[in-house]
Amino acid sequence: MAAVATLVDVVAVRAGRPAAAWRRHLAYELATRPVDDVWMLTGAAVAAAVGVWLIVLALTPGQRRWLPLRSPAGCPRLRAFVDRDGAAVLLRDAAMRVPGVGAAHVLAGRHRIKARAEVRFREPRQVKDDLTAVLAEERDRLALARPPRIAVRTRRRTR
């Protein structure tokens, strides 16, 4: 709120209006107080602590490793998450159940599920269609709040 008030006042000053009374008073106090004043040191310490806190918040990862799940109909405030690596393992296990898939690698992102599969037998196009359907079914079973799209790549095993 203080930043918005300061920004509005700065814009008003740039537009030719006089500065707000609170800002003129603050500028006068900052210009006339000595640097070793208790209030100046306290304000500097608070500003430094807020700065360190903002840097720590900027560097922490947050919930990027988690995928939010859909809330039940009766409990909109209830929140649950699933680990992206755990979701990828569930999707890989589902991919391995598709006939013709010899090996599968699945990455679960926030916006996209990337699946790569090696085809041992059957047509790669048929395997890709079946794999896409199985992964979509498993993704829907996970009940994610924002279901990611599915990208599947298949290749025939060369050995």
N, C-alpha and C positions, 0 to 999 in steps of 0.2 A: 504494500500500500504506500509506503514511504517512497519507493522508487517511482511509482506511478505519479504521485503528487509532485515529486521533483521534476520528472519528465514533462508533465503538463506545465509547470512553472517555467522551465527552460524554453519550451516551445513558445509560451506566451511572451517571454522576454525577447526571443528571436523575432517575434512578430511585431515588436515595437511597444509592447505594454510594459509597465514597470514591474519589477520583481515583487513577489508576495512579501508581506510584512514578516512572516516567519523566516523566510530565506534571508532577508536583509538583516534581521536580528541575529540569526545563526552566523552569518558571515562576519558581522561586527564582533560577536563573542569569540569566534575563532581567530580573528585578527588581533584582538587586544589581550587575550589571555597568554601567559607565558607557557612555554612548552612543558615545563616541569610541574604544571598545575595538576592537582589530583583528578579533576574532571577531564582534562586533556589526556592524561595517562590512562584513565579508565575507558574513555572512548576509543583510544588507540588499541587497547587490549581487547575490547569487545569486537572492534573491526577486524583485528588479526584473527581472533577465534572464529568469527563468522567466515572469514576467508579460508582458513584451514578446513573448516567443516564443509564448505562448498567444494574444495578440491578433493576431499575424501569422498564426497558423494559422487563427484564426476568420475573418479577412478574405480569405484566399486561396480561390480558387474550387474547387480540387480537380479532380475529373474529371467535372464536370457536363456538359461539352461532348462527352463520349465515351460511346458505347454499348458495353458489354462483349460480346464474341463468345463463343460456345460453345467450350469447350476440347475438343481431340481426345480420343477415348476412352483412348488410351494415355498421355497427358500431362496429368494434372489440374493440374499446377503452371504450365503454359504459359498465359499470358494475352495476349489481343489485344483491341484496341478499334477502333471505327470512329467517325469524326467524325459528329456528328448532322447537320451541314449536308451532308456528303457522302452520307449515307444518304438525306436528303431529296431530293437531286438525282437519285440512282438511282431512287427511288420516283416522282419527277415524270416522269422519262423513261419509266418503265413506264406511267404514267397517260396520257401523251401518245400511246402506241401503241394505246389503246383507240379503236375506231371511234366517232365522234360527239363526241369530246372536242376542243374548240377551244382551250381554255387550261386549265392546271391549276396549282394552288399547293399545295405539300405542306410541312408542318412535322412534323419527327420529334422527338418528345419521349421522355422515358424511359419513360413509361407509356402514351402514346397517339400515334398517327400521325393527324394531321388533314389531310384532303385536301379541297380545293374545286375543282370543275370546272365549266366552262361548256360546255353542250351545244349544238352547232350543228345537228345533225340526230339522228334517232332519238328514241325516247321517253326522257325523263330517268330513269325507273325502270329501264329496261333498261340504260342507261349506268351507273347507280349500281351495279347488280348486277354488271355486267362489271368495273367499276372496282374494286369491293371484292374480287372474285376475283383480279384481276391484282395488286393491291397486297398481298394476303395471300400470293400465290405469290412475289412479289419479296421481301417481308419474310422469308419462310421461307428464301429463297435467301441472304439476308444472314447467316443462322445466328447470330442474336442470342441471348445467354444468357437474357434475359427478354423474349420477344417482346411488344411493345406491342400494345394493341388498335387497331383501325382504325376511324376515324370519317370517313365520306364525306358530303359535301354537294354536291348538283348543282343547277344552275339553268340555265334556258334563256337563251341569249344574246338580248338585247333588240334589238340593232341589226341 
